[in-house]
Amino acid sequence: MQIVIYFFAVSFALMALALMFTYQRTRHYGVFVLGITYGASAALALMLMHWWPLVAGFALVWVLRLLGIDPDVRNEDAQQ
């Protein structure tokens, strides 16, 4: 079970790093909040070595996305 927790925690940490890189480029507040949420959930899962922080972080990210905190996706076809 620990290997599965490590795998998902590392994948959450990589998503957090990717979102922080995206925040550096776009300066969109929502991307920053999503990155912090993924990173905190990964760190908490690794510190406690339990699965529930990953589930809670994933659910919180989806709640934030449903609230509209993520940036809009630009569609190249719609702009023409």
C-alpha distances in whole Angstrom, upper triangle without the diagonal:
4,5,5,6,9,10,11,12,14,16,17,18,20,21,23,24,26,27,29,30,32,33,35,36,37,37,36,35,32,30,30,29,26,25,25,23,20,20,20,17,15,17,16,12,12,15,13,9,9,9,12,14,13,15,18,18,18,21,23,23,24,27,28,29,30,33,34,33,32,35,37,36,40,41,43,45,46,47,50
4,5,5,6,9,10,10,12,14,15,16,18,20,21,22,24,25,26,28,30,31,33,35,36,35,34,33,31,29,28,27,25,23,23,21,19,18,18,16,13,14,14,10,9,12,11,7,8,9,13,14,13,15,18,18,18,21,23,23,25,27,28,29,31,33,34,32,31,34,36,36,39,41,43,45,46,47,50
4,5,5,6,9,10,10,12,14,15,16,18,20,21,22,24,25,27,28,30,31,33,34,35,34,33,31,28,28,27,25,23,23,22,19,18,19,16,14,15,16,12,11,14,14,10,11,11,15,15,14,16,19,19,19,21,23,23,25,27,28,28,31,33,33,32,30,33,35,34,37,39,41,43,44,45,48
4,5,5,6,8,10,11,12,14,15,17,18,20,21,22,24,26,27,28,30,32,33,33,32,31,28,26,26,25,22,21,22,20,17,17,18,15,12,15,15,11,11,14,14,10,10,9,12,13,11,13,16,16,15,18,20,20,21,24,25,25,27,30,30,29,28,30,32,32,35,36,38,40,41,43,45
4,5,5,6,8,10,10,12,14,15,16,18,20,21,22,24,25,26,28,30,31,31,30,28,26,24,24,23,20,19,19,17,14,14,14,11,9,11,11,7,8,11,10,7,7,6,10,10,8,11,13,13,14,16,18,18,20,22,23,24,26,28,29,27,26,29,31,31,34,36,38,40,41,42,45
4,6,5,6,8,10,10,12,14,15,16,18,20,21,22,24,25,27,29,30,30,29,28,26,24,23,23,20,18,18,17,14,13,14,12,9,10,11,8,7,11,11,8,10,10,13,12,11,14,16,15,15,19,20,19,21,24,24,25,27,29,30,28,26,29,31,31,34,36,38,40,41,42,45
4,6,5,6,9,10,11,12,14,15,17,18,20,21,23,24,26,27,28,29,28,28,25,23,23,22,19,18,19,17,14,14,15,13,10,13,14,11,10,14,15,12,12,11,14,14,11,14,16,15,15,18,20,19,20,23,24,24,26,28,28,27,25,27,29,29,32,33,35,37,38,39,42
4,5,5,6,8,10,10,12,14,15,16,18,20,21,22,24,26,26,27,26,25,22,20,20,19,16,15,16,14,11,12,13,10,8,11,12,9,10,13,14,11,11,9,11,11,8,10,13,11,11,14,16,15,16,19,20,20,22,24,25,23,22,24,26,26,29,31,33,35,36,37,40
4,5,5,6,9,10,10,12,14,15,16,18,20,21,22,24,25,25,24,23,21,19,18,18,15,13,13,12,9,9,10,8,5,7,9,7,7,10,11,10,10,9,11,9,7,11,12,11,11,15,15,15,17,19,20,20,23,24,25,23,21,24,27,27,30,32,34,36,37,38,41
4,5,5,6,9,10,10,12,14,15,16,18,20,21,23,24,24,24,23,22,19,18,18,16,13,14,14,10,9,12,11,7,9,12,10,9,13,14,12,14,13,15,13,11,14,16,13,14,17,18,16,19,22,21,21,24,26,26,24,22,24,27,26,29,31,33,35,36,37,40
4,5,5,6,9,10,11,12,14,15,16,18,20,21,22,23,22,22,20,17,17,17,14,12,14,13,9,10,13,11,8,11,14,12,12,15,17,15,15,13,15,14,10,13,15,12,12,16,16,14,16,20,19,19,22,24,23,21,19,21,24,23,26,27,30,32,33,34,36
4,5,5,6,9,10,10,12,14,15,16,18,20,21,21,20,19,17,14,14,14,11,9,10,9,6,6,9,8,6,9,11,10,11,14,15,14,14,12,13,11,8,11,12,9,9,13,13,11,14,16,16,16,19,21,21,18,17,19,22,22,25,27,29,32,32,33,36
4,5,5,6,9,10,10,12,14,15,17,19,20,20,19,19,17,14,13,14,12,9,10,10,7,5,9,9,6,8,11,11,10,13,15,15,15,15,16,13,11,14,15,11,12,16,15,14,17,19,18,18,22,23,22,20,18,20,23,23,26,28,30,33,33,34,37
4,5,5,6,9,10,11,12,14,15,17,18,19,19,19,17,14,14,15,12,10,12,12,9,8,12,12,9,12,15,14,14,17,19,18,19,17,19,16,13,16,17,14,14,18,17,15,17,20,19,19,22,23,22,20,18,19,22,21,24,26,28,30,31,32,34
4,5,5,6,9,10,10,12,14,15,16,17,16,16,14,11,12,12,9,7,10,10,7,8,11,11,10,13,15,15,15,18,20,19,19,17,18,15,13,15,16,12,11,15,15,12,14,17,16,15,18,20,19,16,14,16,18,18,21,23,25,28,28,29,32
4,5,5,6,9,10,10,12,14,15,15,14,14,13,9,9,10,8,4,7,8,5,5,9,10,9,11,13,14,14,17,19,19,19,18,18,15,13,15,15,11,12,15,14,11,14,17,15,15,19,19,18,16,14,16,19,19,22,24,26,29,30,30,33
4,5,5,6,9,10,11,13,14,15,15,15,14,11,10,12,11,7,9,11,9,8,12,13,11,13,16,16,16,18,21,21,22,20,21,18,16,19,19,15,16,19,18,15,18,20,18,18,22,22,21,18,16,17,20,20,22,25,26,30,30,30,33
4,5,5,6,9,10,11,12,13,14,15,14,10,10,13,11,8,11,13,10,11,14,15,14,16,19,19,19,22,24,23,24,22,23,20,17,20,20,16,16,19,18,15,17,20,18,17,20,21,19,17,14,15,17,16,19,21,23,26,26,26,29
4,5,5,6,9,10,10,11,10,11,10,6,7,9,7,5,9,10,9,10,13,14,14,16,18,19,20,22,24,24,24,22,22,19,17,19,18,15,14,17,15,12,15,17,14,14,17,18,16,13,11,11,14,15,17,20,22,25,25,25,28
4,5,5,6,9,10,10,10,10,11,7,6,9,9,6,8,11,10,10,13,15,14,15,18,19,20,21,24,24,25,24,23,20,19,21,20,16,17,19,17,15,18,19,16,16,20,20,18,15,13,14,17,17,19,23,24,28,28,27,30
4,5,5,7,9,10,11,13,13,9,9,13,12,9,12,15,13,13,16,18,17,18,21,22,22,24,27,27,27,26,26,23,21,24,23,19,20,22,21,17,20,22,19,19,22,22,20,17,15,14,17,17,18,21,23,26,26,26,29
4,5,5,6,8,8,11,11,7,8,12,11,9,12,15,14,14,17,19,19,20,23,24,24,26,28,28,29,27,27,24,22,23,23,19,19,21,19,16,18,20,17,16,20,20,17,14,12,11,13,13,15,18,19,23,23,22,25
4,5,5,5,6,7,9,6,6,9,10,9,11,13,14,14,16,18,19,20,22,24,24,26,28,28,29,27,27,23,22,24,23,19,19,21,19,16,18,19,16,16,19,19,16,13,11,10,14,14,16,20,21,25,24,23,27
4,6,6,9,10,12,9,9,13,13,11,13,16,16,16,18,21,21,21,24,26,26,27,30,30,31,30,29,26,25,27,26,22,22,25,22,19,22,23,20,19,23,22,20,17,15,14,17,17,18,22,23,26,26,25,28
4,6,9,11,13,10,11,15,15,14,16,19,18,18,21,23,23,24,27,28,28,30,33,33,33,32,31,28,26,28,28,24,24,26,24,20,23,24,21,20,23,23,20,17,15,13,15,15,15,19,19,23,23,22,24
4,5,9,10,9,10,13,14,13,16,18,18,19,21,23,23,25,27,28,29,31,33,33,33,32,31,28,26,28,27,23,23,24,22,19,21,22,18,17,20,20,17,14,12,10,12,12,13,17,18,21,21,19,23
4,6,9,8,8,11,13,12,14,17,18,18,20,22,23,24,26,28,28,30,32,33,33,31,30,27,26,27,26,22,22,24,21,18,21,21,17,17,20,19,16,13,12,10,13,15,16,20,21,24,24,22,26
4,6,6,7,9,10,11,13,15,16,17,19,21,22,23,25,26,28,29,31,32,31,30,28,25,24,25,23,20,20,21,18,16,17,18,14,14,17,15,12,9,8,7,10,12,14,18,20,23,22,21,24
4,6,5,6,9,10,11,13,15,15,17,19,20,21,22,24,26,27,28,30,29,28,26,23,22,23,21,18,18,19,16,14,16,16,12,13,15,14,12,8,8,9,12,15,17,21,23,26,25,24,28
4,5,5,6,9,10,11,12,14,15,17,18,20,21,23,24,26,27,28,27,25,23,21,20,20,18,15,15,16,13,10,12,12,9,9,12,10,8,5,5,7,10,13,16,19,22,25,23,23,27
4,5,5,6,9,10,11,12,14,15,17,18,20,21,23,24,26,26,26,24,23,20,18,19,18,15,15,16,14,11,13,14,10,10,14,13,11,8,6,7,11,12,15,18,21,24,23,23,27
4,5,5,6,9,10,10,12,14,15,16,18,20,21,22,24,25,25,24,22,19,18,20,18,14,15,17,14,12,15,15,12,12,16,15,14,10,9,11,14,16,19,22,24,28,27,26,30
4,5,5,6,9,10,10,12,14,15,16,18,20,21,22,23,23,21,20,16,16,17,15,12,13,14,11,9,12,12,9,10,14,12,12,8,9,11,15,17,20,23,26,29,28,28,32
4,5,5,6,9,10,11,12,14,15,17,19,20,21,22,21,19,18,15,14,14,13,9,10,11,9,6,9,10,8,9,12,12,11,8,8,11,14,16,19,22,25,27,26,27,31
4,5,5,6,8,10,11,12,14,15,17,18,20,20,20,19,18,15,13,15,14,11,11,14,12,9,12,14,11,12,16,16,15,12,11,13,16,17,20,23,26,29,28,28,32
4,6,5,6,8,10,10,12,14,15,16,18,19,19,18,17,13,13,15,13,10,12,14,11,10,14,14,12,14,17,17,16,13,13,15,19,20,23,27,29,32,31,32,35
4,5,5,6,9,10,11,12,14,15,16,17,17,15,14,10,10,12,10,6,8,10,8,7,11,11,10,12,15,15,15,12,13,16,19,20,24,27,30,32,31,32,35
4,6,5,6,9,10,11,12,14,16,16,15,14,13,10,8,11,10,6,7,10,9,8,11,13,12,13,16,17,17,14,13,16,19,20,23,26,29,31,31,32,35
4,5,5,6,9,10,11,12,14,15,15,14,14,11,10,13,12,9,11,14,12,11,15,16,15,16,19,20,20,17,16,19,22,23,26,29,31,34,34,34,37
4,5,5,6,8,10,10,12,13,14,13,13,9,9,12,11,8,11,13,11,11,15,16,15,17,20,20,20,18,18,20,24,25,28,31,34,37,36,37,40
4,5,5,6,9,10,11,11,11,10,9,5,6,8,7,5,8,11,10,10,13,14,14,16,19,19,20,18,18,21,24,25,29,31,34,36,36,37,40
4,5,5,6,9,10,10,10,10,10,7,6,10,10,8,10,13,13,13,16,17,17,18,21,22,23,20,20,22,25,26,29,32,34,37,37,38,41
4,5,5,6,9,10,11,12,12,9,9,13,13,11,13,16,15,15,19,20,19,21,24,24,25,22,22,25,28,29,32,34,37,40,40,40,43
4,5,5,6,8,8,10,9,6,8,11,11,10,13,15,14,15,18,19,19,21,23,24,25,23,23,26,29,30,33,36,39,41,41,42,45
4,6,5,5,5,6,7,5,6,10,10,10,12,14,15,15,18,19,20,22,24,25,26,24,24,27,30,30,34,36,39,41,41,42,45
4,6,5,7,9,11,9,10,13,14,13,15,18,18,18,21,23,23,24,27,28,29,26,26,29,32,32,35,38,40,43,43,44,47
4,6,8,11,12,10,12,15,15,14,17,19,19,20,23,24,24,26,28,29,30,28,28,30,34,34,38,40,43,45,45,46,49
4,5,9,9,9,11,13,13,14,17,18,18,20,23,23,24,26,28,29,30,28,28,32,35,35,39,41,44,46,46,47,50
4,7,9,9,10,13,14,14,16,18,19,20,23,24,25,26,28,30,31,29,29,32,35,35,39,41,43,45,46,47,50
4,6,7,8,10,11,13,14,16,17,19,20,22,23,25,26,28,29,28,28,31,33,34,37,39,42,44,44,46,49
4,6,6,7,9,10,11,13,15,16,17,19,20,22,23,25,27,25,25,28,31,31,35,36,39,41,41,43,46
4,5,5,6,8,10,10,12,14,15,16,18,20,21,22,24,23,24,27,29,30,34,36,39,41,40,42,45
4,5,5,6,8,10,10,12,14,15,16,18,20,21,22,21,21,25,27,28,32,34,37,39,39,40,43
4,5,5,6,9,10,11,12,14,15,16,18,20,21,20,19,23,25,26,29,31,34,36,36,38,41
4,5,5,6,9,10,11,12,14,15,17,18,20,19,19,23,25,26,29,31,34,36,35,37,40
4,5,5,6,9,10,10,12,14,15,16,19,18,18,22,24,25,29,31,34,36,36,37,40
4,5,5,6,9,10,10,12,14,15,17,15,15,19,21,23,26,29,32,34,33,34,38
4,5,5,6,9,10,11,12,14,16,15,14,18,20,21,24,26,29,31,31,32,35
4,5,5,6,9,10,11,12,14,14,14,18,20,21,25,27,30,32,31,33,36
4,5,5,6,9,10,11,13,12,13,16,19,20,24,26,30,32,31,32,35
4,5,5,6,9,10,11,10,10,13,16,17,21,23,26,28,27,29,32
4,5,5,6,9,10,10,10,13,15,16,20,22,25,27,26,28,31
4,5,5,6,9,9,11,14,16,18,22,24,27,29,27,29,32
4,5,5,7,6,7,11,14,16,19,22,25,27,26,27,30
4,5,5,6,6,9,11,13,16,18,22,24,22,24,27
4,5,8,9,12,12,14,18,20,23,24,23,24,28
4,6,8,11,12,15,19,21,24,26,24,25,29
4,6,8,9,12,15,17,21,22,20,21,25
4,7,9,12,15,18,22,24,22,22,26
4,7,9,12,15,19,21,19,20,24
4,6,9,13,15,18,17,17,20
4,6,9,13,15,13,13,17
4,6,10,12,11,12,15
4,6,9,8,8,12
4,6,5,7,9
4,6,5,7
4,6,6
4,6
4
